[in-house]
Amino acid sequence: MIRCHLSRMMGERKLKIADVARETGLHRNTITLLYNETANRVDMETIDCLCALFACGVGDLFERVPDDLGS
């Protein structure tokens, strides 16, 4: 399973979804899906915009954690 750390990163900077949308030009719905970890797929451009905003790498934004099935 892939975990998205966007909500934690936004919380550390006290940013709202509207703030991230304004700063990145991304649609609010895209940010909301990532924030709630309900997105099924993410565009490379979206990842690039978020990494640029938070000055981080992809590995800081996303993390793979083992499923309950052990894979």
C-alpha positions as a Markdown table, in Angstrom:
| # | Residue | x | y | z |
|---|---|---|---|---|
| 1 | Met | 0.0 | 0.0 | 0.0 |
| 2 | Ile | 1.2 | 3.5 | -0.8 |
| 3 | Arg | 0.9 | 6.1 | 2.0 |
| 4 | Cys | 0.7 | 9.8 | 1.2 |
| 5 | His | 2.2 | 12.2 | 3.8 |
| 6 | Leu | 0.6 | 15.3 | 2.3 |
| 7 | Ser | -1.7 | 15.8 | 5.3 |
| 8 | Arg | 1.2 | 15.7 | 7.7 |
| 9 | Met | 3.3 | 18.0 | 5.6 |
| 10 | Met | 0.5 | 20.5 | 5.3 |
| 11 | Gly | -0.1 | 20.3 | 9.0 |
| 12 | Glu | 3.5 | 21.1 | 9.8 |
| 13 | Arg | 3.3 | 24.2 | 7.7 |
| 14 | Lys | -0.3 | 25.0 | 8.8 |
| 15 | Leu | -1.5 | 25.0 | 5.2 |
| 16 | Lys | -5.0 | 24.5 | 4.1 |
| 17 | Ile | -6.1 | 22.7 | 0.9 |
| 18 | Ala | -7.0 | 26.1 | -0.6 |
| 19 | Asp | -3.4 | 27.3 | 0.2 |
| 20 | Val | -1.8 | 24.4 | -1.6 |
| 21 | Ala | -4.2 | 24.8 | -4.6 |
| 22 | Arg | -3.3 | 28.5 | -4.9 |
| 23 | Glu | 0.4 | 27.9 | -4.6 |
| 24 | Thr | 0.6 | 24.9 | -7.0 |
| 25 | Gly | -2.2 | 25.6 | -9.4 |
| 26 | Leu | -3.5 | 22.1 | -8.8 |
| 27 | His | -7.3 | 21.4 | -8.5 |
| 28 | Arg | -8.7 | 21.3 | -5.0 |
| 29 | Asn | -10.2 | 17.9 | -5.6 |
| 30 | Thr | -6.8 | 16.4 | -6.5 |
| 31 | Ile | -5.3 | 17.8 | -3.3 |
| 32 | Thr | -8.3 | 16.6 | -1.3 |
| 33 | Leu | -7.9 | 13.0 | -2.6 |
| 34 | Leu | -4.2 | 12.9 | -1.7 |
| 35 | Tyr | -4.8 | 14.6 | 1.6 |
| 36 | Asn | -7.4 | 11.9 | 2.5 |
| 37 | Glu | -5.3 | 9.1 | 0.9 |
| 38 | Thr | -8.2 | 8.1 | -1.4 |
| 39 | Ala | -6.5 | 8.8 | -4.7 |
| 40 | Asn | -6.1 | 5.9 | -7.1 |
| 41 | Arg | -3.5 | 7.5 | -9.3 |
| 42 | Val | -1.4 | 10.6 | -9.4 |
| 43 | Asp | 0.0 | 12.5 | -12.4 |
| 44 | Met | 3.7 | 13.0 | -12.5 |
| 45 | Glu | 3.1 | 16.8 | -12.8 |
| 46 | Thr | 1.1 | 16.7 | -9.6 |
| 47 | Ile | 3.9 | 15.0 | -7.7 |
| 48 | Asp | 6.4 | 17.5 | -9.2 |
| 49 | Cys | 4.3 | 20.5 | -8.1 |
| 50 | Leu | 3.9 | 19.2 | -4.5 |
| 51 | Cys | 7.6 | 18.3 | -4.2 |
| 52 | Ala | 8.5 | 21.8 | -5.4 |
| 53 | Leu | 6.1 | 23.4 | -2.9 |
| 54 | Phe | 7.4 | 21.4 | 0.0 |
| 55 | Ala | 11.0 | 21.3 | -1.2 |
| 56 | Cys | 11.1 | 17.5 | -0.7 |
| 57 | Gly | 11.7 | 14.4 | -2.7 |
| 58 | Val | 9.1 | 11.9 | -3.9 |
| 59 | Gly | 10.1 | 9.5 | -1.0 |
| 60 | Asp | 9.3 | 12.2 | 1.5 |
| 61 | Leu | 5.8 | 12.6 | 0.0 |
| 62 | Phe | 5.0 | 8.9 | -0.6 |
| 63 | Glu | 5.9 | 5.8 | 1.2 |
| 64 | Arg | 5.3 | 2.1 | 0.5 |
| 65 | Val | 4.1 | 0.1 | 3.5 |
| 66 | Pro | 3.4 | -3.6 | 3.5 |
| 67 | Asp | -0.2 | -4.7 | 3.2 |
| 68 | Asp | -1.9 | -6.8 | 5.8 |
| 69 | Leu | -1.3 | -9.7 | 3.5 |
| 70 | Gly | 2.5 | -9.3 | 3.9 |
| 71 | Ser | 3.3 | -8.2 | 0.4 |
